[in-house]
Amino acid sequence: MIEIRKYGLSLILTLASLLTANAQKVALKTNLLYDATTTPNLGAELAMGKKSTLQLFYGLNPWKFASDRTKQLRHWLLMPEYRYWTCQKFNGHFFGIHALGGQYNVGGIDLPNPVFKDLDEKRYEGWYAGGGLTYGYQWLLSRHWNLEASVGVGYIRFHYKEFPCTECGALIQENNKNYFGPTKLALSLMYCF
């Protein structure tokens, strides 16, 4: 958890420095799909040129489910991304390249999962890192508000420890898994300065 605080503090300091930039060159955003998983998140996007931007996104889910303490989807994610816009920044189509990394402690959840097939019966904890390519589109809603949809595909390397149940048991194994497929799905509400 100390590492999570360090990354969170780094993100806040980065966002604060971005806010000192000139008008219409910075946007703050939240991924509404990530919010739906009860994961608070915040992103900042900074204009680098007429057709390029740089985004930094952070999400943190630090709690267990209140209704069933054996279920947990605890994790944090840091995702930087470079974007190239086909017309103008913060409007229309864009293509990007992203990296991602974070830590997780998940278990007791019955969700389709391509990496950990028995997530409803076991618990997994560890770290992940990867990257991929992004395509997206932004719509201007008003002078300061935008809506963005984006999807990314790529590679993620998971290092994990597997446990027999969500709260108990000795370590079953420690291993790595490789994943190729979707790495990002976002529907973001943005405020542009």
C-alpha positions as CSV (number, residue, x, y, z in Angstrom):
1,M,0.0,0.0,0.0
2,I,3.0,2.3,0.5
3,E,3.8,2.0,-3.2
4,I,0.2,2.9,-4.1
5,R,0.5,6.1,-2.0
6,K,3.8,6.9,-3.8
7,Y,2.2,6.5,-7.2
8,G,-0.9,8.4,-6.2
9,L,1.2,11.3,-4.8
10,S,3.2,11.3,-8.0
11,L,0.1,11.5,-10.1
12,I,-1.4,14.4,-8.0
13,L,1.9,16.3,-8.4
14,T,1.9,15.7,-12.1
15,L,-1.7,16.8,-12.5
16,A,-1.0,19.9,-10.4
17,S,1.9,20.9,-12.7
18,L,-0.3,20.3,-15.8
19,L,-2.9,22.7,-14.5
20,T,-0.5,25.6,-14.7
21,A,-0.4,25.2,-18.5
22,N,-2.1,27.6,-20.9
23,A,-5.9,27.4,-21.6
24,Q,-7.3,24.8,-24.0
25,K,-4.1,22.7,-23.7
26,V,-5.0,20.6,-20.7
27,A,-8.0,18.2,-20.0
28,L,-9.0,16.4,-16.9
29,K,-11.0,13.2,-17.3
30,T,-12.6,10.2,-15.7
31,N,-13.4,6.9,-17.4
32,L,-17.1,6.3,-16.7
33,L,-16.7,2.5,-17.4
34,Y,-14.0,2.2,-14.8
35,D,-16.2,4.2,-12.4
36,A,-18.9,1.6,-12.9
37,T,-16.5,-1.0,-11.4
38,T,-16.3,1.2,-8.2
39,T,-12.8,2.2,-9.2
40,P,-12.1,5.9,-8.7
41,N,-9.9,7.2,-11.5
42,L,-8.5,10.4,-12.9
43,G,-6.7,11.2,-16.1
44,A,-4.9,14.3,-17.4
45,E,-4.1,15.0,-21.1
46,L,-1.6,17.7,-22.2
47,A,-1.3,19.1,-25.7
48,M,2.2,18.6,-27.0
49,G,1.7,20.1,-30.5
50,K,-1.1,20.8,-33.0
51,K,-1.9,17.1,-33.5
52,S,-0.3,15.4,-30.5
53,T,-1.2,15.0,-26.8
54,L,0.2,13.1,-23.9
55,Q,-2.2,11.4,-21.4
56,L,-1.5,10.1,-17.9
57,F,-4.3,8.0,-16.3
58,Y,-4.5,6.5,-12.8
59,G,-7.1,4.3,-11.2
60,L,-7.3,2.8,-7.6
61,N,-9.7,0.3,-6.1
62,P,-8.5,-0.2,-2.5
63,W,-11.5,-1.9,-0.9
64,K,-13.4,-5.2,-0.6
65,F,-17.0,-5.6,-1.4
66,A,-19.2,-4.5,1.6
67,S,-21.9,-7.2,0.9
68,D,-19.4,-10.1,0.9
69,R,-16.0,-9.5,2.5
70,T,-14.5,-12.6,0.6
71,K,-14.9,-10.8,-2.7
72,Q,-12.3,-8.3,-3.7
73,L,-11.2,-6.5,-6.9
74,R,-8.4,-4.5,-5.3
75,H,-5.9,-3.0,-7.7
76,W,-4.2,0.1,-9.0
77,L,-3.3,1.1,-12.6
78,L,-1.1,3.7,-14.1
79,M,-1.4,4.2,-17.9
80,P,0.6,6.8,-19.9
81,E,-0.3,7.3,-23.5
82,Y,0.9,9.3,-26.5
83,R,-1.8,10.3,-29.0
84,Y,-1.8,11.5,-32.6
85,W,-4.9,13.3,-33.8
86,T,-6.0,13.1,-37.5
87,C,-7.5,16.6,-37.5
88,Q,-6.9,18.7,-34.4
89,K,-6.2,17.8,-30.8
90,F,-9.1,17.2,-28.4
91,N,-11.5,16.7,-31.4
92,G,-12.3,13.8,-33.7
93,H,-10.2,10.6,-34.4
94,F,-6.9,9.8,-32.7
95,F,-4.4,6.9,-32.6
96,G,-2.2,6.2,-29.7
97,I,0.4,4.0,-28.1
98,H,0.0,3.2,-24.4
99,A,1.9,1.5,-21.6
100,L,0.4,0.2,-18.4
101,G,1.3,-1.2,-15.1
102,G,0.0,-1.9,-11.6
103,Q,-0.7,-4.3,-8.9
104,Y,-3.7,-6.4,-8.0
105,N,-5.3,-8.6,-5.3
106,V,-8.5,-10.2,-6.6
107,G,-10.6,-13.2,-5.8
108,G,-14.1,-14.5,-5.1
109,I,-15.6,-12.8,-8.2
110,D,-17.6,-14.7,-10.8
111,L,-16.6,-12.7,-13.9
112,P,-15.4,-13.9,-17.3
113,N,-11.7,-13.5,-17.2
114,P,-9.3,-14.6,-19.9
115,V,-6.2,-14.7,-17.6
116,F,-7.5,-16.3,-14.4
117,K,-10.3,-18.7,-15.2
118,D,-11.2,-19.7,-11.6
119,L,-11.3,-16.3,-10.1
120,D,-14.6,-17.1,-8.3
121,E,-12.9,-19.9,-6.2
122,K,-9.3,-18.6,-5.8
123,R,-7.4,-15.5,-5.1
124,Y,-4.6,-14.0,-7.1
125,E,-2.2,-11.2,-6.2
126,G,0.8,-9.7,-8.1
127,W,1.8,-7.1,-10.6
128,Y,1.3,-6.6,-14.3
129,A,3.0,-4.5,-17.1
130,G,2.3,-4.1,-20.8
131,G,1.4,-1.9,-23.6
132,G,-0.6,-1.6,-26.8
133,L,-2.2,0.5,-29.5
134,T,-5.2,2.7,-29.1
135,Y,-8.0,4.1,-31.3
136,G,-10.5,6.6,-30.1
137,Y,-12.8,9.5,-30.9
138,Q,-13.7,12.7,-29.0
139,W,-16.9,14.7,-29.3
140,L,-17.1,18.3,-28.4
141,L,-20.1,18.8,-26.0
142,S,-19.5,22.4,-25.2
143,R,-16.7,24.9,-24.8
144,H,-15.1,23.0,-22.0
145,W,-16.7,19.6,-22.0
146,N,-15.8,16.6,-24.2
147,L,-16.9,13.0,-24.4
148,E,-14.3,10.4,-25.5
149,A,-14.5,6.7,-26.5
150,S,-11.4,4.6,-26.9
151,V,-10.3,1.0,-27.2
152,G,-6.8,-0.5,-27.0
153,V,-5.3,-3.9,-27.9
154,G,-1.9,-5.2,-26.9
155,Y,0.1,-7.3,-24.5
156,I,0.2,-7.7,-20.7
157,R,2.6,-9.8,-18.6
158,F,1.1,-10.9,-15.3
159,H,3.3,-12.1,-12.4
160,Y,1.0,-13.7,-9.8
161,K,0.7,-15.7,-6.6
162,E,-2.2,-18.1,-6.5
163,F,-4.1,-19.0,-3.3
164,P,-6.8,-21.7,-2.8
165,C,-9.5,-19.3,-1.5
166,T,-10.2,-15.6,-1.2
167,E,-9.1,-15.1,2.4
168,C,-7.2,-18.2,3.5
169,G,-4.8,-20.9,2.5
170,A,-1.2,-21.3,1.7
171,L,0.4,-20.3,-1.5
172,I,-0.4,-22.8,-4.3
173,Q,2.1,-21.4,-6.9
174,E,3.9,-18.3,-8.1
175,N,4.1,-17.9,-11.9
176,N,3.7,-15.6,-14.9
177,K,1.1,-15.4,-17.6
178,N,1.1,-13.7,-20.9
179,Y,-2.0,-12.0,-22.4
180,F,-2.7,-10.7,-25.9
181,G,-6.0,-8.9,-26.5
182,P,-8.0,-5.9,-25.4
183,T,-6.0,-3.7,-22.9
184,K,-8.2,-0.7,-22.7
185,L,-11.8,0.3,-22.9
186,A,-12.9,3.8,-22.0
187,L,-15.9,6.1,-22.2
188,S,-14.5,9.3,-20.6
189,L,-16.1,12.6,-19.6
190,M,-13.6,15.4,-19.9
191,Y,-13.2,19.0,-18.8
192,C,-10.8,21.0,-21.0
193,F,-9.0,24.1,-19.7
